[in-house]
């Protein structure tokens, strides 16, 4: 069965009631191939194209576009699995379907791509020591070897080109031209599926390649809201097989989904860092392992999620902030509180200086430094890339150039709270997003 993962999986029966530990073990096995939420129309469209190639002998080409981590590969694998199930219903023999997977990261030129196609089609012995006059002749020979009588009885081929945009950078785009040309000529039933994060990839194609492309595309997006992100969280933590005790769902709701739950705050931080589905999967995978390896763990807790997040992405921003002086930290807090009241969160030195002096005059006179010293601290934040400049042209005075803070507010608040010697008023000021009124 060419579409199924070769790795065997342990499954619990539908009748078995699952403990939290068994649920976690089951979810770890399911996470990699967990089906998508939504995208039903897109899935049906791609499934229809593939089935028309496999069952009807048609040839097609399509691009799956979406940002890094949106789950393009998982989406495709799910559709291929659905195709396998659909064909099983009609008792179609799957052995006559060939899937060739190429990656722009690995097959960096057309010669390597051709060798990989030969290997995956199991045609090494057929090619032998033959010498071909051109790339097109070589590819044509490989595909002709798959023919068996008429078009419908020939073996259909599914070509998957991951990082499709990198193939567009190959010299003369010979591979793409010959694949699309063969598909257009319908010599062999085939479908070419390209996966790419670039939405301008069609413009990267040469004219002769573009004219042979079917101009079909499927667009995938990460959740556009935190609520959508939470839906995926619930989806990934709901076992597909078995009967979890109702307390599992109730526990997830109490610990992770209720408005003021500790887990929801952790999830919000994860969403702010990276809203991609693949990132959430990785974090949940590690968090479930943390739970199973916790000798005192009787339930899945927000702490397991926090540990997983730190293991997956160490907080370098927090380490950077720990090396700042008290004045630098105070000025960073002034940046945070100034930005809080702005929709675009853009700030300049004059805005932040006014905010800082207002706080110092009212609450913390020990931080009453000269303007020149505060400017040096401001320049240090820029040098450390805690403040990221926004280009407004060279004619703008330094004090009025726009910047945006490139660290999370929560990281800054945590550091101010833990660094020894920080004035109490500054700790309190860091914990609020509201600026001090004059």
C-alpha positions as CSV (number, residue, x, y, z in Angstrom):
1,X,0.0,0.0,0.0
2,X,2.1,2.9,-1.2
3,X,0.3,5.7,0.6
4,X,0.6,4.2,4.1
5,X,3.4,5.0,6.5
6,X,5.7,2.0,6.9
7,X,5.8,2.4,10.7
8,X,3.5,0.1,12.6
9,X,1.3,1.7,15.2
10,X,-0.2,0.3,18.4
11,X,-3.9,0.9,18.6
12,X,-6.3,0.6,21.5
13,X,-9.8,-0.9,20.8
14,X,-12.9,1.2,20.8
15,X,-14.2,-0.7,23.8
16,X,-11.2,0.0,26.0
17,X,-11.5,2.8,28.6
18,X,-8.3,4.8,28.6
19,X,-6.4,6.2,31.6
20,X,-4.5,9.5,31.2
21,X,-1.2,7.7,30.6
22,X,-2.8,5.4,27.9
23,X,-4.4,8.5,26.3
24,X,-1.0,10.3,26.2
25,X,0.6,7.2,24.7
26,X,-2.1,6.9,22.1
27,X,-1.9,10.6,21.2
28,X,1.8,10.5,20.7
29,X,1.2,7.7,18.1
30,X,-1.6,9.7,16.4
31,X,-0.1,13.2,16.3
32,X,2.1,12.8,13.2
33,X,-0.8,11.7,11.0
34,X,-3.6,13.6,12.8
35,X,-6.1,14.8,10.2
36,X,-6.7,18.5,9.5
37,X,-9.4,20.6,10.8
38,X,-11.3,22.3,8.0
39,X,-9.9,22.5,4.5
40,X,-12.6,20.1,3.5
41,X,-13.1,21.7,0.1
42,X,-9.4,21.8,-0.6
43,X,-9.0,18.1,0.5
44,X,-11.9,17.1,-1.8
45,X,-10.5,19.0,-4.7
46,X,-7.0,17.4,-4.4
47,X,-8.5,14.0,-3.8
48,X,-10.6,14.3,-7.0
49,X,-7.6,15.3,-9.1
50,X,-5.6,12.3,-7.8
51,X,-8.5,9.9,-8.3
52,X,-9.0,11.1,-11.9
53,X,-5.4,10.3,-12.6
54,X,-5.4,6.9,-10.9
55,X,-8.8,5.7,-12.1
56,X,-9.4,7.6,-15.3
57,X,-5.8,7.9,-16.7
58,X,-5.9,11.7,-16.7
59,X,-2.8,13.8,-16.2
60,X,-2.8,16.9,-14.0
61,X,-0.6,19.3,-12.1
62,X,-1.3,21.3,-8.9
63,X,0.5,23.5,-6.4
64,X,-0.1,23.4,-2.6
65,X,0.9,26.8,-1.2
66,X,1.2,27.8,2.4
67,X,3.6,29.3,4.9
68,X,6.4,27.3,6.7
69,X,4.8,25.0,9.3
70,X,1.3,25.3,8.0
71,X,1.2,21.5,7.4
72,X,1.4,21.1,3.6
73,X,3.1,17.7,3.8
74,X,0.6,16.5,6.5
75,X,-2.3,17.8,4.3
76,X,-1.0,15.9,1.3
77,X,-0.4,12.7,3.3
78,X,-3.9,12.8,4.7
79,X,-5.4,13.2,1.2
80,X,-3.3,10.3,-0.1
81,X,-4.5,8.2,2.8
82,X,-8.1,9.1,2.0
83,X,-7.5,8.1,-1.6
84,X,-6.2,4.7,-0.5
85,X,-9.4,4.2,1.6
86,X,-11.6,5.3,-1.3
87,X,-9.9,2.9,-3.8
88,X,-10.1,0.1,-1.2
89,X,-13.9,0.5,-1.2
90,X,-13.9,-0.3,-4.9
91,X,-11.3,-3.1,-4.4
92,X,-8.8,-1.5,-6.8
93,X,-5.4,-3.1,-6.6
94,X,-3.0,-0.5,-5.2
95,X,0.2,-2.1,-6.5
96,X,-0.2,-0.4,-9.9
97,X,0.2,3.1,-8.3
98,X,3.7,4.7,-8.1
99,X,4.5,7.6,-5.8
100,X,7.8,9.5,-6.5
101,X,8.8,12.1,-3.8
102,X,11.5,14.6,-4.6
103,X,12.8,17.4,-2.4
104,X,14.3,20.7,-3.6
105,X,16.7,20.5,-0.6
106,X,18.1,17.1,-1.6
107,X,17.8,16.9,-5.4
108,X,19.7,20.2,-6.0
109,X,20.1,19.6,-9.7
110,X,18.3,17.7,-12.5
111,X,20.9,15.0,-12.6
112,X,20.3,14.1,-9.0
113,X,16.5,14.3,-9.5
114,X,16.7,11.9,-12.4
115,X,18.7,9.4,-10.4
116,X,16.2,9.6,-7.6
117,X,13.3,9.1,-9.9
118,X,15.0,6.0,-11.4
119,X,15.6,4.6,-7.9
120,X,12.0,5.2,-6.6
121,X,10.5,3.7,-9.8
122,X,12.8,0.6,-9.4
123,X,14.1,1.0,-12.9
124,X,17.9,0.8,-12.1
125,X,18.2,-2.6,-13.8
126,X,16.2,-1.4,-16.8
127,X,18.4,1.6,-17.4
128,X,21.6,-0.3,-16.8
129,X,24.5,1.2,-18.8
130,X,22.3,2.9,-21.4
131,X,23.5,6.2,-22.7
132,X,21.0,8.9,-23.4
133,X,21.4,11.9,-25.7
134,X,19.4,14.3,-23.5
135,X,17.6,14.7,-20.2
136,X,14.3,14.4,-22.0
137,X,15.2,11.1,-23.7
138,X,16.2,9.7,-20.3
139,X,13.0,10.7,-18.6
140,X,10.9,9.6,-21.6
141,X,12.6,6.2,-21.4
142,X,11.8,5.8,-17.7
143,X,8.2,6.7,-18.1
144,X,7.8,4.5,-21.2
145,X,9.0,1.6,-19.1
146,X,5.9,2.0,-17.1
147,X,3.5,1.7,-20.0
148,X,1.4,-1.4,-20.3
149,X,-0.9,-1.4,-23.3
150,X,-3.3,1.5,-23.5
151,X,-3.2,4.6,-21.3
152,X,-5.6,3.3,-18.7
153,X,-3.6,0.1,-18.2
154,X,-0.3,2.0,-17.8
155,X,0.9,2.5,-14.2
156,X,-0.1,6.0,-13.0
157,X,2.6,8.0,-11.3
158,X,2.1,10.6,-8.5
159,X,5.1,13.0,-8.5
160,X,5.4,15.0,-5.2
161,X,7.9,17.9,-5.5
162,X,8.6,19.3,-2.0
163,X,10.1,22.8,-2.0
164,X,8.9,23.3,-5.5
165,X,10.3,26.8,-5.7
166,X,13.8,25.4,-5.4
167,X,13.3,23.3,-8.5
168,X,12.5,26.5,-10.3
169,X,16.1,27.6,-9.7
170,X,17.5,24.6,-11.6
171,X,19.3,25.5,-14.8
172,X,16.7,25.9,-17.7
173,X,14.1,24.2,-15.4
174,X,14.6,21.1,-17.5
175,X,13.1,18.7,-15.0
176,X,9.9,20.8,-14.6
177,X,9.6,21.3,-18.3
178,X,9.9,17.6,-19.1
179,X,7.5,16.6,-16.3
180,X,4.8,19.1,-17.3
181,X,5.3,18.4,-21.0
182,X,4.9,14.6,-20.4
183,X,1.8,15.3,-18.3
184,X,0.3,17.5,-21.0
185,X,1.0,15.0,-23.8
186,X,-0.8,12.3,-21.6
187,X,1.8,9.7,-22.7
188,X,1.6,8.3,-19.1
189,X,-1.1,9.0,-16.6
190,X,0.5,11.2,-14.0
191,X,-0.1,14.0,-11.5
192,X,2.5,16.5,-10.4
193,X,2.0,18.0,-7.0
194,X,4.2,20.8,-5.9
195,X,4.5,22.0,-2.3
196,X,5.9,25.5,-1.7
197,X,5.8,28.3,0.8
198,X,6.1,31.0,-1.9
199,X,2.9,32.5,-3.4
200,X,4.8,34.0,-6.3
201,X,6.2,30.6,-7.5
202,X,4.3,30.6,-10.8
203,X,6.1,33.8,-11.7
204,X,9.4,32.0,-11.2
205,X,8.5,29.5,-13.9
206,X,10.0,30.0,-17.4
207,X,7.5,30.8,-20.1
208,X,7.6,27.3,-21.6
209,X,7.1,25.7,-18.2
210,X,4.3,28.0,-17.3
211,X,2.5,27.2,-20.5
212,X,2.4,23.5,-19.7
213,X,1.3,24.0,-16.0
214,X,-2.4,23.4,-15.3
215,X,-2.5,26.6,-13.1
216,X,-4.3,24.8,-10.3
217,X,-3.4,25.8,-6.8
218,X,-4.5,25.1,-3.2
219,X,-3.8,27.6,-0.5
220,X,-3.4,26.6,3.2
221,X,-3.2,29.0,6.1
222,X,-2.3,28.8,9.8
223,X,-5.1,29.6,12.3
224,X,-5.9,33.3,12.0
225,X,-7.0,33.7,15.6
226,X,-6.2,32.3,19.0
227,X,-9.6,30.6,19.2
228,X,-8.7,28.7,16.0
229,X,-5.4,27.7,17.6
230,X,-7.3,26.4,20.6
231,X,-9.5,24.3,18.3
232,X,-6.4,22.5,17.0
233,X,-5.2,22.0,20.5
234,X,-8.4,20.2,21.4
235,X,-8.3,18.3,18.2
236,X,-4.8,17.0,18.7
237,X,-5.5,16.0,22.3
238,X,-8.6,14.0,21.4
239,X,-7.8,10.3,20.8
240,X,-9.3,8.9,17.6
241,X,-9.6,5.4,19.1
242,X,-10.7,4.3,22.5
243,X,-13.0,5.7,25.1
244,X,-11.3,8.3,27.3
245,X,-12.9,8.9,30.6
246,X,-15.0,12.1,30.7
247,X,-12.6,13.5,33.3
248,X,-9.9,13.8,30.5
249,X,-12.0,16.4,28.6
250,X,-13.0,18.1,31.8
251,X,-9.4,18.3,32.9
252,X,-8.3,19.8,29.6
253,X,-11.1,22.4,29.9
254,X,-10.3,23.3,33.5
255,X,-6.5,23.5,33.0
256,X,-6.1,24.7,29.4
257,X,-9.3,26.2,28.0
258,X,-11.1,28.2,30.7
259,X,-10.6,31.9,30.5
260,X,-8.2,32.2,33.5
261,X,-6.7,28.8,33.4
262,X,-2.9,28.5,33.7
263,X,-2.6,26.4,30.6
264,X,-4.4,28.9,28.4
265,X,-1.8,31.5,29.3
266,X,0.9,29.1,28.2
267,X,-0.9,28.4,24.9
268,X,-1.3,32.1,24.4
269,X,2.5,32.5,24.7
270,X,3.0,29.7,22.3
271,X,0.6,31.3,19.8
272,X,2.4,34.6,20.1
273,X,5.8,32.9,19.4
274,X,4.7,30.7,16.5
275,X,1.1,30.1,15.4
276,X,2.0,27.3,13.0
277,X,0.3,23.9,13.3
278,X,3.6,22.0,13.0
279,X,5.1,24.0,16.0
280,X,2.0,23.1,18.1
281,X,2.4,19.4,17.1
282,X,6.0,19.4,18.1
283,X,5.3,21.1,21.5
284,X,2.4,18.7,22.3
285,X,4.5,15.7,21.3
286,X,7.3,16.7,23.7
287,X,4.8,17.7,26.4
288,X,3.1,14.3,26.3
289,X,6.5,12.6,26.7
290,X,7.2,14.9,29.7
291,X,4.0,13.8,31.3
292,X,4.7,10.1,30.7
293,X,8.2,10.4,32.1
294,X,7.1,12.4,35.2
295,X,7.2,9.9,38.1
296,X,4.8,12.0,40.1
297,X,2.5,12.9,37.2
298,X,-1.0,11.6,37.4
299,X,-2.4,14.0,34.9
300,X,-1.3,16.2,32.0
301,X,-0.5,19.6,33.4
302,X,0.4,23.1,32.0
303,X,3.9,22.6,33.5
304,X,4.5,19.8,31.0
305,X,3.7,22.2,28.2
306,X,6.0,24.9,29.6
307,X,8.9,22.4,29.9
308,X,8.3,21.3,26.3
309,X,8.3,24.8,25.0
310,X,11.6,25.6,26.7
311,X,13.2,22.4,25.3
312,X,12.0,23.1,21.8
313,X,12.9,26.7,21.8
314,X,15.2,28.0,24.5
315,X,14.4,31.5,25.6
316,X,17.4,33.4,24.4
317,X,15.6,36.7,24.8
318,X,15.3,36.1,28.5
319,X,19.0,35.2,28.7
320,X,19.8,38.5,26.9
321,X,17.7,40.6,29.2
322,X,19.3,39.1,32.3
323,X,22.6,40.7,31.2
324,X,21.1,44.3,31.1
325,X,21.7,47.0,33.7
326,X,18.9,48.2,35.9
327,X,18.7,51.4,33.8
328,X,18.5,49.3,30.5
329,X,15.7,47.2,32.0
330,X,13.8,50.3,33.2
331,X,14.0,51.9,29.8
332,X,12.8,48.6,28.2
333,X,9.8,48.7,30.5
334,X,9.2,52.3,29.4
335,X,9.2,51.1,25.8
336,X,6.8,48.3,26.6
337,X,4.3,50.6,28.4
338,X,4.6,53.3,25.7
339,X,3.9,50.8,22.9
340,X,0.9,49.4,24.9
341,X,-1.1,52.4,24.1
342,X,-0.3,52.5,20.4
343,X,-2.1,50.3,17.8
344,X,1.1,49.8,15.7
345,X,3.3,49.6,18.8
346,X,5.9,51.9,17.1
347,X,7.8,54.1,19.5
348,X,10.7,56.7,19.3
349,X,13.1,58.0,21.8
350,X,11.2,61.1,22.7
351,X,8.0,59.1,23.5
352,X,9.9,56.7,25.7
353,X,11.9,59.4,27.4
354,X,8.8,61.2,28.4
355,X,7.2,58.0,29.7
356,X,10.4,57.1,31.6
357,X,10.8,60.6,33.2
358,X,7.2,60.6,34.2
359,X,7.7,57.3,36.1
360,X,11.0,58.4,37.7
361,X,9.6,61.8,38.9
362,X,6.6,60.1,40.5
363,X,7.8,56.7,41.8
364,X,11.6,56.1,41.4
365,X,13.9,59.0,41.9
366,X,17.0,56.7,42.1
367,X,16.8,56.3,38.3
368,X,17.0,60.0,37.7
369,X,19.8,60.1,35.1
370,X,20.8,62.8,32.6
371,X,19.2,62.6,29.1
372,X,22.6,61.8,27.6
373,X,23.0,58.7,29.8
374,X,19.5,57.5,29.0
375,X,20.3,58.0,25.3
376,X,23.3,55.7,25.7
377,X,21.0,53.1,27.2
378,X,18.6,53.5,24.3
379,X,21.5,53.0,21.9
380,X,22.5,49.8,23.8
381,X,19.0,48.4,23.4
382,X,19.3,49.0,19.6
383,X,22.7,47.5,19.5
384,X,21.5,44.3,21.2
385,X,18.5,44.2,18.8
386,X,16.0,44.4,21.6
387,X,14.7,47.4,19.6
388,X,14.3,46.9,15.9
389,X,14.5,50.0,13.6
390,X,11.7,50.8,11.2
391,X,13.0,52.6,8.1
392,X,11.6,56.1,7.8
393,X,14.4,57.6,5.7
394,X,17.8,59.1,6.6
395,X,16.5,62.6,7.1
396,X,14.6,61.8,10.3
397,X,16.4,62.8,13.5
398,X,17.6,60.0,15.7
399,X,15.2,60.9,18.5
400,X,12.2,60.6,16.2
401,X,13.1,57.4,14.3
402,X,10.5,54.7,14.9
403,X,11.4,51.4,16.6
404,X,9.5,48.3,17.7
405,X,10.4,46.1,20.6
406,X,11.6,42.7,19.4
407,X,11.0,40.7,22.6
408,X,7.9,39.5,24.3
409,X,6.4,41.7,27.1
410,X,6.1,38.6,29.3
411,X,9.8,37.8,29.0
412,X,10.7,41.3,30.1
413,X,8.3,41.2,33.1
414,X,9.7,37.8,34.2
415,X,13.3,39.1,34.1
416,X,12.5,42.3,36.0
417,X,10.7,40.2,38.6
418,X,13.7,37.9,39.1
419,X,16.8,40.2,38.9
420,X,18.1,41.1,42.3
421,X,18.4,44.8,43.2
422,X,15.5,45.9,41.1
423,X,13.4,48.7,42.8
424,X,10.0,47.4,43.9
425,X,8.2,50.2,42.1
426,X,9.9,49.2,38.8
427,X,8.8,45.6,39.4
428,X,5.2,46.8,39.8
429,X,5.5,49.1,36.7
430,X,6.7,46.2,34.6
431,X,3.6,44.1,35.5
432,X,1.2,46.5,34.0
433,X,0.7,47.5,30.4
434,X,-0.9,50.8,31.3
435,X,1.4,53.9,31.2
436,X,1.6,56.0,34.3
437,X,-0.5,59.2,33.9
438,X,1.2,62.5,34.3
